[in-house]
Amino acid sequence: MIDSAILAKGMEILGYQFKDSALLDTALTHASCADDRRHSNERLEFLGDSVLGLVICHHVYDQYPEKLEGELTILKSAVVSRKTCAAISNETGLTALISVGPGMDKAGRLPHSLAAGVFESVVGAIYLDGGFDAARQFILRATEKWVKLYASATNQQNYKSILQQHTQRTSGGTPVYEVLAESGPDHDKSFCIRVLTAGRTFESAWGQTKKQAEQQAAFNALRELGVTAELGIASAEGTSTVQTSFPAGA
């Protein structure tokens, strides 16, 4: 059982008053000090991860209607990443409230996974205690600056350029973009384009301009090549940025 003063501090940090403080107690209890893993925050972390993902998906879908599916995927992945969740816990002081077992030095820097897990756990706890709307309000408050940061960064992404860099480094070739179809009147055409590179063809994409379709097709190729993870978070000491190039050998 966590001290009541710590629970009160947790509610202050979260900006949410629990009706059932036992849920917050569980959310702040790491498996290393629980008498049974089922009494730790692991199950709440599992639930909170899904609630967090849904809220952020809905939010960025509404807020950024100009972004393509690939850009929304990058943005959502950045916001819900373990490193971002850990940064939120560390910045707010939530990490310092976690109850851990012997051998885990709370005076030192706790692992990102532990700090991220407690954020997801409190999301799950708030969801169970106050419902979806309460969880949504908390998530949007906590992630507001991160959504704006990553949205700005993804605006600067040039997937065609990134794909070209990757292809030249790995195969020495150059991507070729092929128009498969056009739709609509001359003044309002849409285009379906696919990319061919390194002897492979990739999933096609529609866009309202050729440039837009080519960017989405390039993203599809990067995803199928298994390298889109390199477009995610690269953080040091809690400061996150979105990469615009691949490390050597990617």
Order of alpha helices (4+ residues) and beta strands (2+ residues): alpha-alpha-alpha-alpha-alpha-alpha-alpha-alpha-beta-beta-beta-beta-alpha-beta-beta
